[in-house]
């Protein structure tokens, strides 16, 4: 039987509104935003936040189901297969007419949450991931994000 679970992502240390291109030779990305990308709908973004915001928070409604491999988390913003689930934080640059172009993504890995923390989150209804969103060079954090780059905790919270 599936239990309702909310995942809250709390981010701070956002990089600002500009960053160099990935290869460093192209024009910089400007008017940066970050948001959670919906599964199978890359253009559908949850809660776009400015890259210079002091912090950003997203709340995702999910289900958690016991499986032979552990707890499987699913939801509209949870991607990947069992044993490899992730949440994409997508970085984009927004032009003068409001059109966005995604240029970088970070994969938050709920499957990397320690079992005891995940069990506590399922019991309490809330799994919280806290992370800084700036990489070592001052740009938007990208690639696979696992502890210690993200801290996962179980908390009591309202059920979705």
C-alpha positions in Angstrom: 0.0 0.0 0.0 1.3 3.5 -0.9 1.8 6.1 1.7 1.4 9.8 0.9 4.7 11.7 1.3 5.7 15.3 0.7 9.2 16.2 -0.4 10.4 19.7 0.4 13.5 21.0 -1.2 15.1 24.0 0.5 17.9 25.7 -1.4 20.1 28.6 -0.5 23.3 30.2 -1.8 21.9 30.7 -5.3 24.5 31.9 -7.8 23.0 35.1 -9.1 21.4 36.2 -12.3 24.3 35.5 -14.7 26.9 32.8 -15.2 29.4 31.9 -17.9 28.5 29.5 -20.7 29.3 25.8 -20.1 32.5 25.9 -22.2 33.4 29.4 -21.1 33.7 30.7 -24.7 30.1 31.6 -25.5 28.0 34.5 -24.1 27.1 34.3 -20.5 23.6 33.1 -19.4 21.5 36.0 -18.1 18.3 36.4 -16.1 18.8 32.9 -14.6 15.9 31.0 -13.1 15.8 27.6 -11.3 12.7 25.3 -11.0 11.7 21.6 -10.6 11.1 19.9 -13.9 8.0 17.7 -14.3 8.5 14.0 -15.4 8.0 13.5 -19.1 7.2 17.3 -19.6 10.5 19.2 -19.6 8.9 22.5 -20.4 6.5 22.2 -17.4 8.4 23.7 -14.4 7.3 24.0 -10.8 8.0 27.2 -8.9 10.6 29.0 -11.0 12.8 31.1 -8.7 15.2 33.9 -9.6 18.9 32.9 -9.5 19.6 35.8 -7.1 16.9 34.9 -4.6 18.2 34.5 -1.0 16.6 31.1 -0.9 14.1 28.9 -2.8 11.7 26.2 -1.7 9.7 23.6 -3.6 7.1 21.1 -2.3 6.4 17.9 -4.2 3.5 15.6 -3.5 4.6 11.9 -3.8 3.8 8.4 -2.8 6.1 5.9 -1.1 5.7 2.2 -1.6 7.6 -0.6 0.0 9.4 -2.7 -2.5 11.9 -5.6 -2.3 14.7 -3.1 -2.9 13.5 -0.6 -0.3 11.1 2.3 -0.5 10.1 3.5 -3.9 9.1 7.2 -4.3 6.9 8.2 -7.1 5.2 11.4 -8.2 4.7 13.9 -11.1 8.1 15.5 -10.4 10.0 12.3 -9.5 11.8 10.8 -12.5 13.8 7.7 -13.3 13.2 4.0 -12.6 13.0 2.2 -9.3 16.4 2.2 -7.6 17.4 5.3 -9.6 14.7 7.9 -8.8 15.7 11.6 -9.0 14.2 15.1 -9.0 15.6 17.5 -11.7 16.3 21.1 -10.7 16.5 22.8 -14.1 18.5 26.0 -14.6 17.3 28.3 -17.4 18.0 31.7 -18.9 15.0 33.9 -19.6 15.1 36.3 -22.5 13.4 39.8 -22.8 10.1 38.3 -24.0 9.9 35.7 -21.2 11.1 32.7 -23.2 13.4 30.3 -21.3 16.2 28.1 -22.4 17.4 25.3 -20.1 21.2 25.2 -19.9 22.0 23.0 -16.9 20.3 20.5 -14.5 21.0 19.0 -11.2 19.7 15.5 -10.2 18.6 15.3 -6.6 18.7 11.6 -5.7 16.0 10.5 -3.2 17.2 6.9 -3.7 20.4 8.0 -2.0 18.5 8.9 1.2 19.6 6.7 4.1 16.9 4.0 4.8 16.3 5.1 8.4 15.8 8.7 7.3 13.4 7.6 4.5 11.5 5.4 6.9 11.1 8.3 9.3 9.9 10.6 6.5 7.3 8.1 5.4 6.1 7.8 9.0 6.1 11.6 9.5 4.9 12.5 6.1 7.7 14.9 5.1 11.2 14.4 3.6 13.3 17.6 3.5 16.4 18.1 1.3 18.6 21.1 2.1 21.3 22.2 -0.3 23.3 25.1 -1.5 22.8 25.8 -5.2 26.2 27.2 -6.2 29.1 25.0 -7.3 32.7 25.5 -6.4 33.2 28.0 -9.3 30.2 30.1 -8.3 27.9 28.8 -11.0 24.6 26.9 -10.8 25.1 23.4 -9.1 24.6 20.6 -11.6 25.1 16.9 -12.1 24.2 14.2 -9.6 23.6 15.6 -6.1 24.0 13.2 -3.2 25.1 13.6 0.5 27.1 15.6 1.7 26.1 18.1 -1.0 22.5 17.7 0.1 21.2 16.9 3.6 18.1 14.8 3.9 16.0 14.8 7.0 12.7 13.2 8.1 10.1 15.6 9.6 6.5 15.7 10.6 4.4 17.5 8.2 1.0 17.7 6.6 0.2 14.8 4.4 -0.4 15.8 0.7 
